Amino acid sequence: MTWLAETGSTNADLVVQARSGAPHGTVVVADHQTAGRGRLGPTWQAPPGSALLCSILLHPEPGAVVHGAVWAVALAAQSAVAALTGVTPELKWPNDLMIGERKLAGVLAEGVIDPDDPLSLSGVVVGIGLNVGWAEPPPEVAARAITVEELGGRVVDRRFLLARLLADLAPLLVLWIRDPDELQARYRSRLDTLGRLVRVELGDRELTGTAVDVTPEGLVVRLDDGTEEVVLVGDVVHLRPA
């Protein structure tokens, strides 16, 4: 494990290490990121020491469901937070941990192409930014984000939180390899997006419908006309029923 005081992006750092042969399970953590990114590209920053910012390198088995790496990290973060605070955050597809309308964490995965086979992945870097505690968050941040310390009502050591997350991740990674259907079932059962009316923003268009399932190919949305569309990438907004 490498723990840095500051870096541009732990994901970017670990992608470089992966291309140089870093082993499965390599972890990079930073107190502060200057070029952290959201899933669709916008930069994202947290005050130094206020969040658990870490990336984990995973090497998928041949034929593995790549999205399973994100499912596993999201589930591990959810269980770690629940163990430390007594509050279980909701999982919002594709990559957020939420408490109501306030964001607790985001997950971002990046594939590492196998140099000997450009059509396959040699690794998946899964990064998570998990809000731990702010001294005085700006009002606009406090309105749409929440921290582990606010949930638990006490100071939380980021190293202890990371240790718990990694411990909870280990058995989930075993499922990723040996029983991906069970991992998918666990993720599906915890996914708060399912059964909700949603609007999916796809950049050049958007669609509205009910989220009915999640598969390795993406989120399955049932439209008003009864047809279903599988969304691989998009921003999801949970809507209130009319």
Contacts in CASP RR format, 6 or more apart in sequence:
PFRMAT RR
TARGET T0000
AUTHOR 0000-0000-0000
METHOD contacts of the structure
MODEL  1
MTWLAETGSTNADLVVQARSGAPHGTVVVADHQTAGRGRLGPTWQAPPGS
ALLCSILLHPEPGAVVHGAVWAVALAAQSAVAALTGVTPELKWPNDLMIG
ERKLAGVLAEGVIDPDDPLSLSGVVVGIGLNVGWAEPPPEVAARAITVEE
LGGRVVDRRFLLARLLADLAPLLVLWIRDPDELQARYRSRLDTLGRLVRV
ELGDRELTGTAVDVTPEGLVVRLDDGTEEVVLVGDVVHLRPA
1 26 0 8 1.000
1 27 0 8 1.000
1 28 0 8 1.000
1 29 0 8 1.000
2 13 0 8 1.000
2 27 0 8 1.000
2 28 0 8 1.000
2 29 0 8 1.000
3 29 0 8 1.000
3 30 0 8 1.000
3 31 0 8 1.000
4 10 0 8 1.000
4 13 0 8 1.000
4 28 0 8 1.000
4 29 0 8 1.000
4 30 0 8 1.000
4 31 0 8 1.000
5 30 0 8 1.000
5 31 0 8 1.000
5 32 0 8 1.000
6 30 0 8 1.000
6 31 0 8 1.000
6 32 0 8 1.000
6 33 0 8 1.000
6 34 0 8 1.000
6 48 0 8 1.000
7 13 0 8 1.000
7 28 0 8 1.000
7 30 0 8 1.000
7 32 0 8 1.000
7 33 0 8 1.000
7 34 0 8 1.000
8 30 0 8 1.000
8 33 0 8 1.000
8 34 0 8 1.000
8 35 0 8 1.000
8 36 0 8 1.000
9 33 0 8 1.000
9 35 0 8 1.000
9 36 0 8 1.000
9 37 0 8 1.000
10 28 0 8 1.000
10 29 0 8 1.000
10 30 0 8 1.000
10 33 0 8 1.000
10 53 0 8 1.000
10 54 0 8 1.000
10 55 0 8 1.000
10 127 0 8 1.000
11 36 0 8 1.000
11 37 0 8 1.000
11 55 0 8 1.000
11 108 0 8 1.000
11 110 0 8 1.000
11 125 0 8 1.000
11 127 0 8 1.000
12 35 0 8 1.000
13 28 0 8 1.000
13 55 0 8 1.000
14 22 0 8 1.000
14 26 0 8 1.000
14 28 0 8 1.000
14 55 0 8 1.000
14 56 0 8 1.000
14 57 0 8 1.000
14 125 0 8 1.000
15 110 0 8 1.000
15 111 0 8 1.000
15 112 0 8 1.000
15 125 0 8 1.000
17 26 0 8 1.000
17 28 0 8 1.000
17 57 0 8 1.000
18 26 0 8 1.000
18 57 0 8 1.000
18 112 0 8 1.000
18 122 0 8 1.000
18 123 0 8 1.000
18 125 0 8 1.000
19 112 0 8 1.000
19 115 0 8 1.000
22 57 0 8 1.000
23 57 0 8 1.000
23 59 0 8 1.000
24 57 0 8 1.000
24 58 0 8 1.000
24 59 0 8 1.000
25 56 0 8 1.000
25 57 0 8 1.000
25 58 0 8 1.000
26 56 0 8 1.000
26 57 0 8 1.000
27 54 0 8 1.000
27 55 0 8 1.000
27 56 0 8 1.000
27 57 0 8 1.000
27 166 0 8 1.000
28 54 0 8 1.000
28 55 0 8 1.000
29 52 0 8 1.000
29 53 0 8 1.000
29 54 0 8 1.000
29 55 0 8 1.000
29 162 0 8 1.000
30 53 0 8 1.000
30 54 0 8 1.000
31 48 0 8 1.000
31 49 0 8 1.000
31 53 0 8 1.000
32 45 0 8 1.000
32 46 0 8 1.000
32 47 0 8 1.000
32 48 0 8 1.000
32 49 0 8 1.000
32 53 0 8 1.000
33 44 0 8 1.000
33 45 0 8 1.000
33 46 0 8 1.000
33 53 0 8 1.000
34 45 0 8 1.000
35 43 0 8 1.000
36 43 0 8 1.000
36 44 0 8 1.000
36 45 0 8 1.000
37 43 0 8 1.000
37 44 0 8 1.000
37 108 0 8 1.000
38 44 0 8 1.000
38 106 0 8 1.000
38 108 0 8 1.000
39 94 0 8 1.000
39 95 0 8 1.000
39 108 0 8 1.000
39 233 0 8 1.000
40 233 0 8 1.000
40 234 0 8 1.000
40 235 0 8 1.000
46 53 0 8 1.000
46 129 0 8 1.000
46 131 0 8 1.000
47 134 0 8 1.000
47 135 0 8 1.000
49 132 0 8 1.000
49 158 0 8 1.000
50 131 0 8 1.000
50 132 0 8 1.000
50 133 0 8 1.000
50 134 0 8 1.000
50 147 0 8 1.000
51 129 0 8 1.000
51 130 0 8 1.000
51 131 0 8 1.000
51 132 0 8 1.000
51 133 0 8 1.000
51 158 0 8 1.000
52 128 0 8 1.000
52 129 0 8 1.000
52 130 0 8 1.000
52 132 0 8 1.000
52 158 0 8 1.000
52 161 0 8 1.000
52 162 0 8 1.000
52 165 0 8 1.000
53 128 0 8 1.000
53 129 0 8 1.000
53 130 0 8 1.000
54 127 0 8 1.000
54 128 0 8 1.000
54 129 0 8 1.000
54 162 0 8 1.000
55 125 0 8 1.000
55 126 0 8 1.000
55 127 0 8 1.000
55 128 0 8 1.000
56 73 0 8 1.000
56 125 0 8 1.000
56 126 0 8 1.000
56 127 0 8 1.000
56 166 0 8 1.000
56 169 0 8 1.000
57 112 0 8 1.000
57 123 0 8 1.000
57 124 0 8 1.000
57 125 0 8 1.000
58 69 0 8 1.000
58 123 0 8 1.000
58 124 0 8 1.000
58 125 0 8 1.000
58 126 0 8 1.000
58 173 0 8 1.000
58 176 0 8 1.000
59 122 0 8 1.000
59 123 0 8 1.000
59 124 0 8 1.000
60 66 0 8 1.000
60 69 0 8 1.000
60 121 0 8 1.000
60 123 0 8 1.000
60 124 0 8 1.000
60 176 0 8 1.000
61 177 0 8 1.000
64 176 0 8 1.000
64 177 0 8 1.000
64 180 0 8 1.000
65 176 0 8 1.000
65 180 0 8 1.000
65 183 0 8 1.000
65 184 0 8 1.000
65 216 0 8 1.000
66 109 0 8 1.000
66 111 0 8 1.000
66 121 0 8 1.000
66 124 0 8 1.000
66 216 0 8 1.000
67 109 0 8 1.000
67 216 0 8 1.000
67 218 0 8 1.000
68 176 0 8 1.000
68 180 0 8 1.000
68 183 0 8 1.000
68 184 0 8 1.000
68 187 0 8 1.000
68 216 0 8 1.000
69 109 0 8 1.000
69 124 0 8 1.000
69 126 0 8 1.000
69 176 0 8 1.000
70 94 0 8 1.000
70 95 0 8 1.000
70 107 0 8 1.000
70 109 0 8 1.000
70 126 0 8 1.000
71 172 0 8 1.000
71 176 0 8 1.000
71 183 0 8 1.000
71 184 0 8 1.000
71 186 0 8 1.000
71 187 0 8 1.000
72 169 0 8 1.000
72 172 0 8 1.000
72 173 0 8 1.000
72 175 0 8 1.000
72 176 0 8 1.000
72 183 0 8 1.000
73 107 0 8 1.000
73 126 0 8 1.000
73 127 0 8 1.000
73 128 0 8 1.000
73 169 0 8 1.000
74 91 0 8 1.000
74 95 0 8 1.000
74 97 0 8 1.000
74 107 0 8 1.000
74 187 0 8 1.000
75 91 0 8 1.000
75 168 0 8 1.000
75 172 0 8 1.000
75 186 0 8 1.000
75 187 0 8 1.000
75 190 0 8 1.000
76 165 0 8 1.000
76 166 0 8 1.000
76 168 0 8 1.000
76 169 0 8 1.000
76 172 0 8 1.000
77 89 0 8 1.000
77 97 0 8 1.000
77 105 0 8 1.000
77 107 0 8 1.000
77 128 0 8 1.000
77 130 0 8 1.000
77 165 0 8 1.000
78 88 0 8 1.000
78 89 0 8 1.000
78 91 0 8 1.000
78 97 0 8 1.000
78 190 0 8 1.000
79 168 0 8 1.000
80 161 0 8 1.000
80 164 0 8 1.000
80 165 0 8 1.000
80 168 0 8 1.000
81 87 0 8 1.000
81 88 0 8 1.000
81 89 0 8 1.000
81 97 0 8 1.000
81 104 0 8 1.000
81 105 0 8 1.000
81 130 0 8 1.000
81 148 0 8 1.000
81 151 0 8 1.000
81 161 0 8 1.000
82 88 0 8 1.000
82 89 0 8 1.000
83 164 0 8 1.000
83 168 0 8 1.000
84 148 0 8 1.000
84 152 0 8 1.000
84 156 0 8 1.000
84 160 0 8 1.000
84 161 0 8 1.000
84 164 0 8 1.000
85 148 0 8 1.000
85 151 0 8 1.000
85 152 0 8 1.000
85 153 0 8 1.000
86 151 0 8 1.000
86 152 0 8 1.000
87 99 0 8 1.000
87 151 0 8 1.000
87 152 0 8 1.000
89 97 0 8 1.000
89 98 0 8 1.000
89 99 0 8 1.000
89 104 0 8 1.000
89 105 0 8 1.000
90 97 0 8 1.000
90 98 0 8 1.000
90 99 0 8 1.000
90 100 0 8 1.000
90 192 0 8 1.000
91 97 0 8 1.000
91 98 0 8 1.000
91 187 0 8 1.000
91 190 0 8 1.000
91 191 0 8 1.000
91 192 0 8 1.000
91 193 0 8 1.000
92 98 0 8 1.000
92 191 0 8 1.000
92 192 0 8 1.000
92 193 0 8 1.000
92 236 0 8 1.000
92 238 0 8 1.000
93 191 0 8 1.000
93 193 0 8 1.000
93 211 0 8 1.000
93 214 0 8 1.000
93 219 0 8 1.000
93 236 0 8 1.000
94 218 0 8 1.000
94 219 0 8 1.000
94 233 0 8 1.000
94 234 0 8 1.000
94 236 0 8 1.000
95 106 0 8 1.000
95 107 0 8 1.000
95 108 0 8 1.000
96 103 0 8 1.000
96 104 0 8 1.000
96 105 0 8 1.000
96 106 0 8 1.000
96 107 0 8 1.000
97 103 0 8 1.000
97 104 0 8 1.000
97 105 0 8 1.000
97 106 0 8 1.000
97 107 0 8 1.000
97 130 0 8 1.000
98 104 0 8 1.000
98 192 0 8 1.000
99 146 0 8 1.000
99 151 0 8 1.000
101 144 0 8 1.000
102 143 0 8 1.000
102 144 0 8 1.000
102 145 0 8 1.000
102 146 0 8 1.000
103 131 0 8 1.000
103 144 0 8 1.000
103 145 0 8 1.000
103 146 0 8 1.000
104 130 0 8 1.000
104 131 0 8 1.000
104 145 0 8 1.000
104 146 0 8 1.000
104 147 0 8 1.000
104 148 0 8 1.000
104 151 0 8 1.000
105 128 0 8 1.000
105 129 0 8 1.000
105 130 0 8 1.000
105 131 0 8 1.000
106 128 0 8 1.000
106 129 0 8 1.000
106 130 0 8 1.000
107 126 0 8 1.000
107 127 0 8 1.000
107 128 0 8 1.000
107 129 0 8 1.000
108 126 0 8 1.000
108 127 0 8 1.000
108 128 0 8 1.000
109 124 0 8 1.000
109 125 0 8 1.000
109 126 0 8 1.000
109 127 0 8 1.000
110 124 0 8 1.000
110 125 0 8 1.000
111 121 0 8 1.000
111 123 0 8 1.000
111 124 0 8 1.000
111 125 0 8 1.000
112 121 0 8 1.000
112 122 0 8 1.000
112 123 0 8 1.000
112 124 0 8 1.000
112 125 0 8 1.000
113 120 0 8 1.000
113 121 0 8 1.000
113 122 0 8 1.000
114 120 0 8 1.000
114 121 0 8 1.000
114 122 0 8 1.000
114 123 0 8 1.000
115 122 0 8 1.000
128 165 0 8 1.000
130 148 0 8 1.000
130 161 0 8 1.000
130 165 0 8 1.000
131 145 0 8 1.000
131 146 0 8 1.000
131 147 0 8 1.000
131 148 0 8 1.000
132 147 0 8 1.000
132 148 0 8 1.000
132 149 0 8 1.000
132 156 0 8 1.000
132 158 0 8 1.000
132 161 0 8 1.000
133 147 0 8 1.000
133 148 0 8 1.000
133 149 0 8 1.000
133 150 0 8 1.000
133 156 0 8 1.000
134 141 0 8 1.000
134 147 0 8 1.000
137 145 0 8 1.000
137 147 0 8 1.000
148 156 0 8 1.000
148 161 0 8 1.000
149 155 0 8 1.000
149 156 0 8 1.000
172 183 0 8 1.000
172 186 0 8 1.000
175 182 0 8 1.000
175 183 0 8 1.000
175 186 0 8 1.000
176 183 0 8 1.000
184 214 0 8 1.000
184 215 0 8 1.000
184 216 0 8 1.000
187 214 0 8 1.000
188 194 0 8 1.000
188 213 0 8 1.000
188 214 0 8 1.000
191 214 0 8 1.000
192 238 0 8 1.000
193 211 0 8 1.000
193 214 0 8 1.000
193 219 0 8 1.000
193 236 0 8 1.000
193 238 0 8 1.000
194 211 0 8 1.000
194 212 0 8 1.000
194 213 0 8 1.000
194 214 0 8 1.000
195 210 0 8 1.000
195 211 0 8 1.000
195 212 0 8 1.000
196 210 0 8 1.000
196 211 0 8 1.000
196 238 0 8 1.000
196 239 0 8 1.000
197 208 0 8 1.000
197 209 0 8 1.000
197 210 0 8 1.000
197 238 0 8 1.000
197 239 0 8 1.000
197 240 0 8 1.000
197 241 0 8 1.000
198 208 0 8 1.000
198 209 0 8 1.000
198 210 0 8 1.000
198 211 0 8 1.000
198 221 0 8 1.000
198 236 0 8 1.000
198 237 0 8 1.000
198 238 0 8 1.000
198 239 0 8 1.000
199 206 0 8 1.000
199 207 0 8 1.000
199 208 0 8 1.000
199 209 0 8 1.000
199 236 0 8 1.000
199 237 0 8 1.000
199 239 0 8 1.000
200 206 0 8 1.000
200 207 0 8 1.000
200 208 0 8 1.000
200 219 0 8 1.000
200 221 0 8 1.000
200 231 0 8 1.000
200 234 0 8 1.000
200 235 0 8 1.000
200 236 0 8 1.000
200 237 0 8 1.000
201 234 0 8 1.000
201 235 0 8 1.000
201 236 0 8 1.000
201 237 0 8 1.000
202 231 0 8 1.000
202 233 0 8 1.000
202 234 0 8 1.000
203 234 0 8 1.000
207 221 0 8 1.000
207 223 0 8 1.000
207 229 0 8 1.000
207 231 0 8 1.000
208 223 0 8 1.000
208 224 0 8 1.000
208 239 0 8 1.000
209 221 0 8 1.000
209 222 0 8 1.000
209 223 0 8 1.000
209 224 0 8 1.000
210 221 0 8 1.000
210 222 0 8 1.000
211 219 0 8 1.000
211 220 0 8 1.000
211 221 0 8 1.000
211 222 0 8 1.000
211 236 0 8 1.000
212 220 0 8 1.000
212 221 0 8 1.000
212 222 0 8 1.000
212 228 0 8 1.000
213 219 0 8 1.000
213 220 0 8 1.000
214 220 0 8 1.000
215 230 0 8 1.000
217 230 0 8 1.000
217 232 0 8 1.000
218 230 0 8 1.000
218 231 0 8 1.000
218 232 0 8 1.000
219 230 0 8 1.000
219 231 0 8 1.000
219 236 0 8 1.000
220 228 0 8 1.000
220 229 0 8 1.000
220 230 0 8 1.000
220 231 0 8 1.000
221 228 0 8 1.000
221 229 0 8 1.000
221 230 0 8 1.000
221 231 0 8 1.000
222 228 0 8 1.000
223 229 0 8 1.000
END
